[in-house]
Amino acid sequence: MSDLAPVEKRLSDALERIARQVEKGAAAARPAKSGVFGLGARPESAPDPEQLAVVSSLREALEKERAANAQLNERVQQVKQRQETTIAQLERRLARLTEQLDLQSLEMLRLKKANAKLIEANAGLRDAQVESFPDTTLINKSISAELEALQAERRAEMAEMEEILAELKPLLAAETR
């Protein structure tokens, strides 16, 4: 996009130079009238064929440059549109990935807490086993902590599956087109 700006500047400068040359050629082709109401003026002579050829070629060059300039402007608009579309897609993807990362972080924190409870409950159960009389509340705590750890692990796996599905959906949509 930035490399089109110098080209566009050069084209507009060239168009201005061509326009000035055309004006000079047209002014030179028309002799100035003198006298009142054109009386006493020199008789108009036929335009010089060489000048007419130069003016004609300059006009053709001007039209070609205008067409090229229009094409470049159209290309610039297309590039801008593609760039805006790409930026919008990337922003949506960034928002989705940020949301997924937040969800995974939350699930990871839950999993760590559940595992810490499980470790603590199992340590208490081992200590009670060493004393040879396991307390039913310790067993319940241990089983409850293990269940909570398994649930947290399942939620973390579900979050990971959601992330994988979110990445696959655009690929599948592109494949069906």
URMOVEN-V238621 format. One record per residue. N is the residue number from 0. RES is the residue in three letters. SS is DSSP state (H for helix, E for strand, C for the rest). Layout:
N	RES	SS
N	RES	SS
This chain:
0	MET	C
1	SER	H
2	ASP	H
3	LEU	H
4	ALA	H
5	PRO	H
6	VAL	H
7	GLU	H
8	LYS	H
9	ARG	H
10	LEU	H
11	SER	H
12	ASP	H
13	ALA	H
14	LEU	H
15	GLU	H
16	ARG	H
17	ILE	H
18	ALA	H
19	ARG	H
20	GLN	H
21	VAL	H
22	GLU	H
23	LYS	H
24	GLY	H
25	ALA	H
26	ALA	H
27	ALA	H
28	ALA	H
29	ARG	C
30	PRO	C
31	ALA	C
32	LYS	C
33	SER	C
34	GLY	C
35	VAL	H
36	PHE	H
37	GLY	H
38	LEU	C
39	GLY	C
40	ALA	C
41	ARG	C
42	PRO	C
43	GLU	C
44	SER	C
45	ALA	C
46	PRO	C
47	ASP	C
48	PRO	H
49	GLU	H
50	GLN	H
51	LEU	H
52	ALA	H
53	VAL	H
54	VAL	H
55	SER	H
56	SER	H
57	LEU	H
58	ARG	H
59	GLU	H
60	ALA	H
61	LEU	H
62	GLU	H
63	LYS	H
64	GLU	H
65	ARG	H
66	ALA	H
67	ALA	H
68	ASN	H
69	ALA	H
70	GLN	H
71	LEU	H
72	ASN	H
73	GLU	H
74	ARG	H
75	VAL	H
76	GLN	H
77	GLN	H
78	VAL	H
79	LYS	H
80	GLN	H
81	ARG	H
82	GLN	H
83	GLU	H
84	THR	H
85	THR	H
86	ILE	H
87	ALA	H
88	GLN	H
89	LEU	H
90	GLU	H
91	ARG	H
92	ARG	H
93	LEU	H
94	ALA	H
95	ARG	H
96	LEU	H
97	THR	H
98	GLU	H
99	GLN	H
100	LEU	H
101	ASP	H
102	LEU	H
103	GLN	H
104	SER	H
105	LEU	H
106	GLU	H
107	MET	H
108	LEU	H
109	ARG	H
110	LEU	H
111	LYS	H
112	LYS	H
113	ALA	H
114	ASN	H
115	ALA	H
116	LYS	H
117	LEU	H
118	ILE	H
119	GLU	H
120	ALA	H
121	ASN	H
122	ALA	H
123	GLY	H
124	LEU	H
125	ARG	H
126	ASP	H
127	ALA	H
128	GLN	H
129	VAL	H
130	GLU	C
131	SER	C
132	PHE	C
133	PRO	C
134	ASP	C
135	THR	H
136	THR	H
137	LEU	H
138	ILE	H
139	ASN	H
140	LYS	H
141	SER	H
142	ILE	H
143	SER	H
144	ALA	H
145	GLU	H
146	LEU	H
147	GLU	H
148	ALA	H
149	LEU	H
150	GLN	H
151	ALA	H
152	GLU	H
153	ARG	H
154	ARG	H
155	ALA	H
156	GLU	H
157	MET	H
158	ALA	H
159	GLU	H
160	MET	H
161	GLU	H
162	GLU	H
163	ILE	H
164	LEU	H
165	ALA	H
166	GLU	H
167	LEU	H
168	LYS	H
169	PRO	H
170	LEU	H
171	LEU	H
172	ALA	H
173	ALA	H
174	GLU	H
175	THR	H
176	ARG	C
